[in-house]
């Protein structure tokens, strides 16, 4: 069954609009959605369990589901992490370098920055996640492939303020200049270009 047909027929009589609404949400999240999003769309936990049992939905982890027949896509692991953050996280540091194509290195874990208020929470981190805490302002991030990612200059600054290899930071700065994405060299970029030498690398 085609994924859109699934949502048109999955609900009981009188509930089609609820599943259509959930589909619209899931379609922007590569086929994933949360139990809270389903509840907001008017779909009960019993209905979710029923369709997990029937194979129409897959329970990925606690309170996160995937439409089974939704086409596979890149960065699905990041979408799951983003949903785990209640849509509050911004992908940053080495993960942001990768998303901006500013580094050839493939980070072994997903780096995400959470709001400062999350510091007070007792978090059970997914094994693949490294977290940072800061309030990233609206001008500090952007959408990349439908995923919230810190902007390049913010990313360079974050990397310099953490344990990211100086070689990766300076390489990313050089890539940013070569791609012609800036018409001038901001202070942050200048610092990043010389970062390896300052640290003795």
Kinemage of the C-alpha trace (Angstrom):
@kinemage 1
@onewidth
@group {chain A} dominant
@subgroup {mainchain}
@vectorlist {calphas} color= white
{ca unk a 1} P 0.000 0.000 0.000
{ca unk a 2} L 1.326 3.449 -0.880
{ca unk a 3} L 2.153 5.502 2.211
{ca unk a 4} L -0.398 8.227 1.498
{ca unk a 5} L -3.088 5.618 0.792
{ca unk a 6} L -2.248 4.074 4.157
{ca unk a 7} L -3.155 7.251 5.979
{ca unk a 8} L -6.356 7.640 4.014
{ca unk a 9} L -7.574 4.183 5.017
{ca unk a 10} L -5.925 3.440 8.369
{ca unk a 11} L -8.404 5.306 10.546
{ca unk a 12} L -11.874 4.269 11.529
{ca unk a 13} L -14.899 5.978 10.000
{ca unk a 14} L -14.969 9.637 10.963
{ca unk a 15} L -11.279 9.744 11.917
{ca unk a 16} L -9.607 10.137 8.560
{ca unk a 17} L -8.702 13.771 9.201
{ca unk a 18} L -6.789 12.786 12.321
{ca unk a 19} L -4.560 10.371 10.427
{ca unk a 20} L -4.159 12.837 7.567
{ca unk a 21} L -2.928 15.420 10.073
{ca unk a 22} L -0.476 12.946 11.560
{ca unk a 23} L 0.759 12.063 8.068
{ca unk a 24} L 1.441 15.723 7.340
{ca unk a 25} L 3.551 15.876 10.499
{ca unk a 26} L 5.367 12.598 9.819
{ca unk a 27} L 6.085 13.542 6.205
{ca unk a 28} L 8.163 16.531 7.366
{ca unk a 29} L 10.061 14.254 9.767
{ca unk a 30} L 11.053 11.507 7.320
{ca unk a 31} L 8.158 9.312 8.392
{ca unk a 32} L 8.672 9.620 12.141
{ca unk a 33} L 6.433 11.084 14.819
{ca unk a 34} L 6.073 11.077 18.587
{ca unk a 35} L 3.302 9.752 20.789
{ca unk a 36} L 2.643 13.338 21.855
{ca unk a 37} L 2.232 14.450 18.239
{ca unk a 38} L -0.188 11.587 17.662
{ca unk a 39} L -2.150 12.575 20.752
{ca unk a 40} L -2.273 16.193 19.567
{ca unk a 41} L -3.678 14.929 16.251
{ca unk a 42} L -6.418 13.110 18.171
{ca unk a 43} L -5.074 9.552 17.926
{ca unk a 44} L -5.169 7.399 21.030
{ca unk a 45} L -2.359 5.253 22.419
{ca unk a 46} L -4.590 2.220 21.868
{ca unk a 47} L -4.821 3.029 18.160
{ca unk a 48} L -1.036 3.345 17.974
{ca unk a 49} L -0.553 -0.034 19.655
{ca unk a 50} L -3.041 -1.612 17.270
{ca unk a 51} L -1.204 -0.395 14.192
{ca unk a 52} L 2.182 -1.364 15.631
{ca unk a 53} L 0.829 -4.882 16.104
{ca unk a 54} L -0.596 -4.942 12.585
{ca unk a 55} L 2.730 -3.769 11.143
{ca unk a 56} L 1.570 -0.403 9.812
{ca unk a 57} L 3.685 1.458 12.362
{ca unk a 58} L 7.017 0.639 13.970
{ca unk a 59} L 7.871 1.644 17.525
{ca unk a 60} L 11.437 2.928 17.209
{ca unk a 61} L 11.986 3.730 20.864
{ca unk a 62} L 9.933 4.956 23.772
{ca unk a 63} L 7.219 7.334 22.464
{ca unk a 64} L 8.726 7.532 18.941
{ca unk a 65} L 7.190 5.785 15.940
{ca unk a 66} L 7.825 5.377 12.226
{ca unk a 67} L 5.405 4.766 9.381
{ca unk a 68} L 6.594 1.361 8.186
{ca unk a 69} L 6.105 1.977 4.468
{ca unk a 70} L 7.546 5.489 4.443
{ca unk a 71} L 10.521 5.655 2.032
{ca unk a 72} L 13.954 5.488 3.641
{ca unk a 73} L 16.050 8.654 3.616
{ca unk a 74} L 19.303 10.115 4.872
{ca unk a 75} L 19.802 11.307 8.433
{ca unk a 76} L 16.967 9.248 9.914
{ca unk a 77} L 19.062 8.677 13.035
{ca unk a 78} L 19.217 12.442 13.518
{ca unk a 79} L 15.456 12.787 13.140
{ca unk a 80} L 14.979 10.233 15.932
{ca unk a 81} L 17.377 12.185 18.159
{ca unk a 82} L 15.584 15.435 17.350
{ca unk a 83} L 12.247 13.914 18.324
{ca unk a 84} L 13.871 12.631 21.527
{ca unk a 85} L 14.727 16.264 22.332
{ca unk a 86} L 11.059 17.253 21.946
{ca unk a 87} L 12.102 19.278 18.870
{ca unk a 88} L 14.212 21.495 21.141
{ca unk a 89} L 17.673 20.340 20.099
{ca unk a 90} L 19.947 21.982 17.528
{ca unk a 91} L 22.559 19.773 15.884
{ca unk a 92} L 25.984 21.251 16.448
{ca unk a 93} L 29.738 20.765 16.688
{ca unk a 94} L 31.091 17.865 14.595
{ca unk a 95} L 27.615 16.886 13.402
{ca unk a 96} L 27.028 20.413 12.126
{ca unk a 97} L 30.396 20.365 10.328
{ca unk a 98} L 29.269 17.224 8.533
{ca unk a 99} L 25.839 18.640 7.644
{ca unk a 100} L 27.442 21.763 6.164
{ca unk a 101} L 29.942 19.615 4.203
{ca unk a 102} L 32.795 21.359 5.979
{ca unk a 103} L 34.563 18.220 7.152
{ca unk a 104} L 35.430 14.818 5.736
{ca unk a 105} L 35.382 13.260 9.188
{ca unk a 106} L 32.418 11.081 10.102
{ca unk a 107} L 31.682 11.608 13.799
{ca unk a 108} L 31.005 8.416 15.710
{ca unk a 109} L 28.249 10.120 17.698
{ca unk a 110} L 25.561 12.717 17.069
{ca unk a 111} L 26.264 16.090 18.671
{ca unk a 112} L 23.265 18.140 19.725
{ca unk a 113} L 22.891 21.335 21.757
{ca unk a 114} L 19.954 21.478 24.161
{ca unk a 115} L 18.449 24.533 25.897
{ca unk a 116} L 20.054 25.510 29.189
{ca unk a 117} L 16.828 24.602 30.996
{ca unk a 118} L 17.494 20.954 30.121
{ca unk a 119} L 20.505 20.920 32.445
{ca unk a 120} L 18.121 20.395 35.343
{ca unk a 121} L 16.626 17.279 33.777
{ca unk a 122} L 17.778 13.781 34.566
{ca unk a 123} L 18.377 12.590 31.022
{ca unk a 124} L 18.855 9.036 29.856
{ca unk a 125} L 20.954 9.707 26.794
{ca unk a 126} L 20.743 7.508 23.707
{ca unk a 127} L 24.137 5.771 23.293
{ca unk a 128} L 24.873 7.614 20.043
{ca unk a 129} L 24.313 11.118 21.462
{ca unk a 130} L 26.639 13.749 22.937
{ca unk a 131} L 24.854 16.737 24.436
{ca unk a 132} L 25.803 20.355 25.079
{ca unk a 133} L 23.727 23.001 26.812
{ca unk a 134} L 23.184 26.506 25.507
{ca unk a 135} L 20.347 28.685 24.272
{ca unk a 136} L 20.973 28.911 20.529
{ca unk a 137} L 19.341 32.077 19.244
{ca unk a 138} L 17.321 32.150 16.028
{ca unk a 139} L 20.162 33.789 14.121
{ca unk a 140} L 22.533 31.010 15.197
{ca unk a 141} L 20.936 28.094 13.391
{ca unk a 142} L 19.268 27.147 10.121
{ca unk a 143} L 17.487 24.249 8.432
{ca unk a 144} L 19.672 21.796 6.543
{ca unk a 145} L 17.817 18.891 4.910
{ca unk a 146} L 14.831 19.619 7.206
{ca unk a 147} L 17.078 19.340 10.255
{ca unk a 148} L 17.970 22.245 12.609
{ca unk a 149} L 21.720 22.828 12.491
{ca unk a 150} L 23.928 25.564 13.922
{ca unk a 151} L 25.134 27.989 11.244
{ca unk a 152} L 28.733 27.593 10.020
{ca unk a 153} L 30.289 30.423 12.046
{ca unk a 154} L 28.467 29.391 15.206
{ca unk a 155} L 29.597 25.824 14.532
{ca unk a 156} L 33.249 26.868 14.258
{ca unk a 157} L 33.020 28.776 17.534
{ca unk a 158} L 31.380 25.821 19.281
{ca unk a 159} L 34.084 23.492 18.013
{ca unk a 160} L 36.872 25.791 19.198
{ca unk a 161} L 35.269 25.958 22.636
{ca unk a 162} L 35.110 22.176 22.946
{ca unk a 163} L 37.459 19.282 22.347
{ca unk a 164} L 37.109 19.108 18.568
{ca unk a 165} L 40.428 18.501 16.848
{ca unk a 166} L 42.088 21.785 15.793
{ca unk a 167} L 42.858 20.160 12.449
{ca unk a 168} L 39.151 19.643 11.772
{ca unk a 169} L 38.316 23.200 12.818
{ca unk a 170} L 40.907 24.831 10.572
{ca unk a 171} L 39.978 22.506 7.705
{ca unk a 172} L 36.332 23.524 8.079
{ca unk a 173} L 37.283 27.207 8.080
{ca unk a 174} L 39.300 26.768 4.896
{ca unk a 175} L 36.400 24.895 3.276
{ca unk a 176} L 34.026 27.698 4.210
{ca unk a 177} L 36.236 30.255 2.524
{ca unk a 178} L 36.807 28.116 -0.571
{ca unk a 179} L 33.081 27.571 -1.027
{ca unk a 180} L 32.666 31.342 -1.277
{ca unk a 181} L 29.919 31.401 1.326
{ca unk a 182} L 31.313 34.550 2.926
{ca unk a 183} L 32.229 37.892 1.396
{ca unk a 184} L 34.536 38.795 4.289
{ca unk a 185} L 36.529 37.067 7.027
{ca unk a 186} L 34.829 37.506 10.413
{ca unk a 187} L 36.882 37.328 13.589
{ca unk a 188} L 35.582 33.841 14.374
{ca unk a 189} L 36.665 32.533 10.978
{ca unk a 190} L 40.075 34.171 11.284
{ca unk a 191} L 40.534 32.512 14.675
{ca unk a 192} L 39.501 29.164 13.262
{ca unk a 193} L 41.932 29.414 10.346
{ca unk a 194} L 44.837 29.835 12.801
{ca unk a 195} L 43.420 27.557 15.497
{ca unk a 196} L 45.830 24.677 14.883
{ca unk a 197} L 48.840 26.948 15.298
{ca unk a 198} L 47.590 28.525 18.517
{ca unk a 199} L 47.187 25.099 20.071
{ca unk a 200} L 50.580 23.913 18.916
{ca unk a 201} L 49.206 21.398 16.419
